[in-house]
C-alpha cells in the first residue's frame, strides 16, 4: 500500500559537505550536519504520480558542466519506492509534504563553486543548479 500514499515524484540532489563529514567521522561524532546545511537538497518541481511517467527502466543522469558523471536506471535501486517507504514508516511518522530521497548511483564526486549541475530522470522536469560561494 505504500505507493498509494505517494503524491508525486521529483528530481533532487542530496548534497554532502565532505569536509564536515570527515571531521565528524574523525571525532567519532554524528555527521548529520554534513547533510543538513542551507541549500543542501535542491529539488525540481513535483509531478503527480499518475502524470510522472516513470517506471523501473527510466534513466537517471547527473551532469556537471555538461559532462556526464552518473547514469543508471531506476530498476538498479537497491530498494524500490514501496520498500523504502514501508521501512521508513517504521522509523518515522511520514506526513503529507515529506520528501524522501532514495539514494544515488555510482560516480559520486566533488563539485566546486561555479559548477552547473543538471539531474534528469525520464520525462520529469530536471533539477538544475549552480554551486555558489561558501557562506560566511
N, C-alpha and C positions, 0 to 999 in steps of 0.2 A: 504493500500500500504506500510505501514511502514516496514513490514518484508522483502519486496522486496529490501530494502536498507541495509539489514544485510549481511555482507560478511561472517561472521562465528561466531563460539562460542568457548569459552574457560572457564576454571575453574579458578577462582581467589578468593582472600581473601581481604576483605575490613577491615583493622585493625583500631582500635581506641586507642589513648593514653588516657585512662580514667583519669589519673592524670591531664592532660592538660584540658580535657573536664570539669572535676569537678571544677577546678579553674575558668575557663571561665564562667561556669554557676553561680558560687558564685558571680562573679563580674558583672553578667548580661551582658556579652560580647559575641560576636560570638565565636563559638568553632570550626571553620573550621580548625584551626591549629592542632586540635586533630585528624583530618582525613588526613592531608596533610603533613606528615613528611617523611623523607627518608625511603624508602623500606616499605611504608605503604600499598601497594596494590600488593603483589606478584601475578603473573598470569602465568598459564601454556600456552602451545602453542595454537594458534588459529587454529581451524579446519574449513575449508569452510562449509558453511551452508548445502549444499547438501550432504556432507560427514559426518556430525556430528552425525547423527543417534539418535537424541534426540527428545522426544515428551512429552506430558503432564504427562504421568505416569513414566517418567525417575526418578530414585532415586538419591538424592543428599546426601552425607555424609561428615562429618568432624570428623577426628580422631586426638587426641593429644596423642603422645607417645603410639599409638596403641589402646587407649581407645576411643570408640565411644562417641562423645559429641553432635553431631547434626545429625539428619536424617529427611528427608522429601521427597516428590515427587514434581516435577515441577508444577503439577496441583494445588498445595496448595498455589502458589504465589498469592498475593493479586491482582496484575495486571500482565497480560501476556506480552510478549515481544512487540507485536504491540501496545498495550495500553500504555506501558511505553514509547516507542519511540515517539508515537504521542503526548503524554503530554510533554515530554522533548523538542520536536521540537518547541513547542510553547514558551518555555522559553530560549532556547539556539540554536545557529546555530550548528547542528550536521554535522561533516565533516568526510570524509574517514579517517580511522585510530583511531577514537574516540572509547574508551572502555566505556561501560555502565555497571555498577554493579547493579544487580537487587534486592539486599536485602539478608537477612539471615534468616534461620529458628530459631525457639525457641531453647534455650540451649546455648546462648552466655555466655562465661565465660572467665576468665583471662588466659593468657598464660605467662610463665616466661622464663627467659634466659635458654637456653638448650633444651626447648621443641621442639619436632619434630611434625609438623603439616602436615596432608595429607587431601586434599579435593578431592572427586571424584564425577563425575556426568556421569552416564551411561558409554558409551564407549569413552568419551573424555579423553585425557591424563590428569592425575591428576595434581594438583598443590601441590607441596611438598616443605617445607622449614623448617629451624631451626630458632628459636628465638635467636638472637645474643646478645652480651652485649650492654648496652647503649653506645651511642657515647658521647664523652666528648668534 
